[in-house]
Amino acid sequence: MWAYESVFYQIYPLGFCGAPFENDGVQEHRIKKIEEWIPHMEKLGINAIYFSPIFESDTHGYNTRDYKKIDVRLGTNEEFKTIVEKLHEAGIKVVLDGVFNHVGRGFGPFMDVVQNRENSRYKDWFNINFGGNSNYNDGLCYEGWEGNYDLVKLNLRNGEVVDHLLDAVNFWIDYFDIDGIRLDVAYCLDKDFIRRLRSFTDSKKAEFVLIGELLHGDYNQFVGEGMLHSCTNYECYKGLYSSFNSMNMFEIMHSLNRQFGPENWTIYKGKHLLTFADNHDVSRVASILTNENHLKPLYGMLFGMPGIPCVYYGSEWGTKADKSQGDPALRPSFDEPEWNEITSHIQKLSHIRKTEKALSYGDFKTVVLTNKQCVYERSVDGERVLVAINADGSGFYAGFYVGCEKGKELITDTDINISGGVELEPYSVKIIKLA
């Protein structure tokens, strides 16, 4: 599948385009800014983009009002359709955020329930208790996502609700020609709904991808035949930055071996999880790392390990922002993209990731592991690639024997002798294709 061979780029459109937080109802055309960034994405080596919510909502996009209308703060359906066409012309696939667990209080059917109560034809679209009250003093009580009553939970066991959502997805595919959906809070979704969605999208478009937001638990409960194609790998997200901050490569390698290693008990072997250093919900990785010299080897680890790498807009040049500053700080608007040595490094990693089959589909095996260094091998169909990481400020000779003496270091595009091991510079990553 195309998604397994892609490098993703995430944009949070409302923040990226500088839209006001509250939906003021004023039609603007901010979404055109995305088109201006397509050359940057092409240069970076991006071939898939994931857009956080773009449809009409109360505030931040995850409280949907209308599943078929681009948010007025961003633009029009026609403008977004043009952007998708431009992205496709650049060879970039498009994945939209599907917020199907809950809606906003401005969602028409919910507003009808508040007004007409027991007489509303939509009363069974939600989990309503007409004998209670909400903190909005509606004179009724309803289920909100994780206690947030601005996010009204949908009843996904109701056939009309499912039909309403699938009708929206049908429109997204037919009109916008999108290539996939990222399912918000997929861990909350009814599994029968996920199966129905998968069956529907399979019938609509070949290799249409479904990626779920999963935070914890067993990803196998949601990813697999007839379910999601992929999900967010939050276990390795935490392991990435934590391993560098604690100078303990055993942490991330334990997770990777548990998930993808050679042992029979490995739990996610053959699955392609979405991997990331940061996103719109967490602190920027450049703000989390205690040593900024670790940015390059961390991204080397991200692009070399099993999964689908995803870069959050702005992080490719080391933008900082801490979650404690509030969500708007994590979702800024930049006048234009920047380019520095971190960006150039990610550009090289993107090219390698897309050209080396072993990095998309290869098995995973640990070759060298110390507190501050690791070397692992990815291999498939006779192709073998080594990823070597040195988190230390001193050079290190990683000694190993992998059955050959020569290889090519792909980041620098130079031939290398690996008889007995490889010399690692301080704070470095080497990706070596074995001869």
Secondary structure, DSSP 8 states (H G I E B T S, - for coil): -GGGG--EEEE-HHHHTT--SS-------GGGHHHHTHHHHHHHT--EEEE---EEESSSSSSEEEEEEE-TTT--HHHHHHHHHHHHHTT-EEEEEE--SEEETT-HHHHHHHHHGGG-TTGGGB-EETTS--TT--SSEE-EETTEEEEEEB-TTSHHHHHHHHHHHHHIIIII---EEEETTGGGS-HHHHHHHHHHHHHHSTT-EEEE---SS-GGGTBSTTSBSEEB-HHHHHHHHHHHHTT-HHHHHHHHHHHHSSSTT-SSTT---EEES--TTS--HHHH-S-GGGHHHHHHHHHHSSSEEEEETTGGGT----GGG-HHHHS---SS----HHHHHHHHHHHHHHH-HHHHH-EEEEEEE-SSEEEEEEEETTEEEEEEEE-SSS-EEEE---S-SEEEETTTTEEEE-TTEEEE-TTEEEEEEE-
